[in-house]
């Protein structure tokens, strides 16, 4: 657990970056610091590993004041990920990831083994481990940055806007990877972002900071969306927080049976759309009866839109329905189609919640 007790950072020019910050970061979860530019979120993060020293107050990790530890020793015990990865360009991926294990005194064999394990955990290959950063894509470089932070087996990992420099699709993949790794390893992650959507997707807890470095609200994503503490938090979360809230809302929705057709079969008679499935019952796409005739061919299938899993949130069900060309969202269980839902069904189900 990380605890901020009345922490203030005031610079020589009189600017207060963080003002009397008191909060607890629970052990074994992801806590996100979010807020507008200049609200002190990065400063707060960097005070945890003493890259910035507080003017007042103290920060404790597992009840030990970080001020009682030497800065270099402290930083080597805490993983740190920054935007653009911050890799050494003249070192291979493997040697980049071995940096911290070697700094803390591990022998070359142990450092190499730990580095390779971390590289594999973030989805990179042994072949990529021998490349130089410039030979990798931006997303792959950021994965190396995450691997380097994990290589020394830290309990705490700090992430400062780690995905802001990559494109949206890569960003989503990296967000999912961080959530998976956190759950798998049980580490405590503190992450800074200016993006409220990223905060809600990643955070078990979200700390919203306002201008002047003051804490506006610390809450779970669901609570933040349901009950923003004041007008500032409500404005920062956004006007569409009702839709976002659906991501934390379950439903009592039963999918409706859906007529299906297999590849090579004739399109069944009727109007509108019919769902094509594979041999294992997996969804392949939609067939438009108005333009199709005879056996169903793969190249005439229309994309399904998002898929919903049984037990997903109302937001996922609604997105599946709205993104499907048929306006019927496909619901699967273990990859097999179990039925479909319409947007109206989702909305009606919310009245039962």
Secondary structure, DSSP 4 states (H G I P E B T S, - for coil): -EEEEEEEEE-TTS-EEEEEEEEEE-TTSEEEEEESTTSSHHHHHHHHTTSS--SEEEEEETTEEGGGS-HHHHHHTEEEEETTTT--TTSBHHHHHTHHHHHTT--HHHHHHHHHHHHHHTT--HHHHTSBGGGS-HHHHHHHHHHHHHTT--SEEEEESTTTTS-HHHHHHHHHHHHHHHHHH--EEEEEES-HHHHHHH-SEEEEEETTTEEEEEE-HHHHHH--SSHHHHHHH-TTHHHHHGGG----PPPBP--EEETTSBPPSSSSEEEEE-TTS-EEEEEETTT--SB--GGGPBP---EEETT--HHHHHHHHHHSTTSEEEEEETTEEEEEEEHHHHHHHHTT-
